[in-house]
Amino acid sequence: MSSENFDPSNHTSLDEPIYVLRDSLGTLAVSVLASKYDLSQMSYDEMVHELLDIIEELHNAYDSMN
């Protein structure tokens, strides 16, 4: 997944899409959690456990791309 706009020697260039995706998995996981559940009805323990499950699923999906 190379990008012609990526230049590792230029700190102002765009990041490779695969790195942007990897760095966004946590935010994506929270969005998935919020879309699947009513967070106001969940305890923090439930949120953390469900978030962990979602993150593991996202990591598996990410790893299968590489």
VEXTOR-657048 format. One record per atom (N, C-alpha, C): residue in one letter; z, x, y. Coordinates in steps of 0.02 Angstrom, whole numbers, padded with zeros to 5 digits, always signed. Example, Ala and Ser with C-alpha at 12.3 -4.5 7.8 and 13.67 -1.06 7.14 Angstrom:
BEGIN
A+00390+00660-00284A+00390+00615-00225A+00390+00660-00165S+00354+00642-00112S+00357+00684-00053S+00394+00645+00002
% end
This chain:
BEGIN
M+00000+00041-00059M+00000+00000+00000M+00000+00044+00062S-00050+00081+00070S-00054+00126+00127S-00079+00088+00189S-00055+00110+00245S-00076+00080+00308S-00109+00134+00351E-00166+00117+00380E-00199+00166+00422E-00161+00179+00487N-00113+00136+00503N-00074+00144+00564N-00010+00185+00553F+00001+00209+00491F+00061+00246+00476F+00047+00321+00480D+00089+00355+00517D+00084+00427+00523D+00155+00455+00519P+00174+00485+00464P+00244+00508+00455P+00265+00560+00507S+00217+00594+00538S+00236+00644+00588S+00242+00615+00658N+00229+00549+00665N+00232+00516+00730N+00285+00461+00726H+00341+00471+00760H+00396+00423+00755H+00380+00356+00789T+00327+00352+00827T+00309+00289+00860T+00257+00250+00820S+00234+00278+00765S+00184+00242+00725S+00217+00185+00686L+00177+00140+00661L+00202+00085+00621L+00226+00111+00553D+00277+00078+00526D+00301+00097+00460D+00255+00068+00407E+00254+00101+00349E+00216+00074+00292E+00244+00005+00275P+00201-00043+00259P+00225-00111+00243P+00277-00112+00187I+00270-00069+00137I+00318-00070+00081I+00388-00051+00105Y+00393-00007+00156Y+00459+00011+00183Y+00488-00045+00225V+00445-00078+00262V+00468-00135+00302V+00495-00190+00256L+00459-00203+00202L+00481-00252+00153L+00548-00232+00123R+00553-00170+00101R+00615-00146+00071R+00674-00154+00119D+00663-00136+00182D+00717-00139+00231D+00734-00210+00253S+00692-00258+00234S+00703-00328+00254S+00733-00370+00197L+00744-00341+00139L+00768-00381+00082L+00835-00414+00094G+00881-00382+00130G+00946-00412+00144G+00940-00473+00187T+00899-00469+00239T+00888-00526+00283T+00853-00582+00246L+00805-00564+00205L+00770-00614+00164L+00819-00648+00117A+00864-00610+00087A+00912-00639+00040A+00957-00691+00074V+00980-00676+00134V+01021-00723+00171V+00981-00786+00188S+00919-00778+00206S+00876-00836+00220S+00866-00879+00158V+00856-00847+00101V+00848-00884+00038V+00912-00922+00023L+00969-00888+00030L+01034-00920+00017L+01042-00982+00061A+01028-00974+00126A+01036-01030+00172A+00989-01087+00157S+00931-01073+00130S+00883-01126+00114S+00900-01162+00049K+00936-01128+00005K+00953-01158-00060K+01018-01197-00060Y+01064-01179-00014Y+01131-01207-00015Y+01152-01228+00054D+01200-01275+00056D+01233-01294+00118D+01292-01245+00127L+01283-01196+00169L+01332-01143+00176L+01399-01168+00201S+01399-01223+00237S+01463-01250+00263S+01506-01278+00207Q+01476-01290+00149Q+01512-01318+00092Q+01531-01265+00040M+01514-01202+00054M+01527-01148+00006M+01585-01105+00030S+01624-01080-00019S+01675-01031-00002S+01641-00963+00007Y+01675-00917+00039Y+01647-00850+00047Y+01634-00817-00021D+01679-00829-00068D+01669-00801-00135D+01605-00826-00167E+01592-00892-00161E+01530-00921-00188E+01470-00891-00153M+01474-00884-00087M+01417-00856-00049M+01401-00786-00073V+01453-00745-00079V+01443-00675-00099V+01413-00671-00169H+01438-00711-00215H+01412-00709-00283H+01339-00733-00285E+01323-00786-00250E+01254-00811-00249E+01209-00761-00213L+01234-00731-00160L+01194-00681-00124L+01179-00621-00168L+01228-00600-00207L+01217-00545-00253L+01162-00562-00304D+01164-00623-00331D+01112-00645-00378D+01043-00644-00345I+01039-00668-00284I+00975-00670-00249I+00950-00599-00235I+00995-00555-00214I+00975-00486-00200I+00950-00452-00264E+00983-00464-00320E+00960-00435-00383E+00890-00461-00400E+00878-00525-00390E+00812-00553-00403E+00759-00522-00357L+00776-00514-00293L+00729-00484-00246L+00716-00411-00264H+00767-00374-00284H+00757-00305-00305H+00711-00300-00366N+00721-00345-00413N+00677-00346-00472N+00605-00360-00452A+00596-00407-00406A+00528-00423-00383A+00498-00363-00346Y+00538-00331-00304Y+00515-00272-00266Y+00497-00216-00315D+00540-00203-00364D+00528-00149-00412D+00465-00162-00453S+00450-00225-00467S+00391-00241-00507S+00326-00227-00468M+00331-00222-00402M+00273-00206-00360M+00254-00133-00364N+00302-00091-00381N+00291-00018-00378N+00277+00010-00446
% end
